[in-house]
Structures are given as structure tokens and as C-alpha cells.
Amino acid sequence: GKWEFPGGKVEPNEDELTAIEREIREEFELEVKAVRFITNNVCQYPDKIVDLRLYDCDYISGDFKLHDHSEYKWVSKDELLSYDLSPADIPLAEYVISL
């Protein structure tokens, strides 16, 4: 029920850049090119630790088709914190706002 940046797990024998491109393709049917790592946030939840890593990506092609999510929304960076974000996403949103 929270808003979050798209993401997923790196599979065996896969680097992070390939993983983010695959996850975006699987979740939204969009082709992107992961350009560079920006920053990360390690968040301790009661049952797990999440290392959420933010990447700069270039859009290549495709139209949004949702598979794992109920909604998506493009917002300005100044609007990010007005959404009920998952705890791991808040520091990344704050970082984006500061740019």
C-alpha cells in the first residue's frame, strides 16, 4: 500500500546495471539503459534488510504496462515526499529533491 521506486533483486551471474534494466522490462515493459549508480540506502525492516540502490537510466522505448504494481505516476521531484513512500525510499527521495 506504499509508493516505492521500482526495483528487484540481482540474479546470480548478473550485474546491477543489467538487473535494473531487466526489472524495468519485467515490471513495466519499458526498455531503459542503466547509465550510472547514484546513491543507496540500507534500511532495516523487522524481517529483512533492504539495500535500495538508485540508478540514473535513459528511456529507450515502450509504453507503461503494469504487471507487479497497481499504479504508476510521474511526478516532479518536489512532489515526492507528498506520497506515502516505503521507509527505504524516503532517503532516496530526499536525495533526489536535493539535486
N, C-alpha and C positions, 0 to 999 in steps of 0.2 A: 503493500500500500504506500510505499515511499517512492519518491523520484530518485533516480540514480543515473550516473553516466553509464553508457553501455560497456560491457566488458565480459570477461570469462577467464578461463584458465589456459595456461600454456600447456600444450600437449607434449608428450615425450618426443625428443628429436625435433623440436620446433623452437625457433627464437621468438622473442617478444614481438618484433615487427610483423612477422608472419602471422602470429597468433591474433593480433588485433585486427589485421586485415581479414582473417578467416572469421573471427567472431562477428564483425560488422556484416560480412556477407551472409553468414548463417542467420543472424538475428533480424536483419533488415533488407536483405537482397540488394545491398549497395556495395559497389566496388570503391575502395579507398586505397591510397598509398600511404602507409605509415612513414612519416618523414623523420621524426626525432622524438626522443624521450624528453619530457618537460620536467615533471616532478612526481613525487609519490606521497602517499600517506599510509602508514601502518595503523590499523585500527583493531583493538581487542574487543571482540564480541563475547558474550557469555560462553558460546560453544565453539568459537574459531577465531583465528587471526586472519585479517584480510590486508594484503599489501596492494592497495589500489594505485595503479600507475597511469599517469596521464601522458598521452602522446599527441603530438601535432600530426594531423592527417590531411591529405589532399583528397577531395572528392574526385572520383574518376567517372562513374556512371551509375545509373539505376534510379528507381523511384522507391520510396519507403513502402515496405510491406512488413507488417508486424508478425512475428512468429512467437516470441517469448515474452512480449510486453503487451499491455492493454492500451497504451497511449504513447505518443511521442510529441514533442513540441520543440520548435526552435524559439529561443528567447535571447534577448540581449544579455550580456554578461551582468549588467546592473540588476537584472530581474532574478538571477539565480537563487539568491537567498530568500526570495519570497515563496519558494516552493518547499514542501516538506521533504527535504533530502535525507537519504540514509546517512548515518553518522560518519561513515568513511568518506563520503562525498563532500561534506561541508568544508574541510580544509582545502580541498582541491578547488571548490567553487570560490572560496575566499582568495586563493592564489590567482585564479583567472581574473577575478574582479580587480585585483591589484595591478594587473599588467597595463 
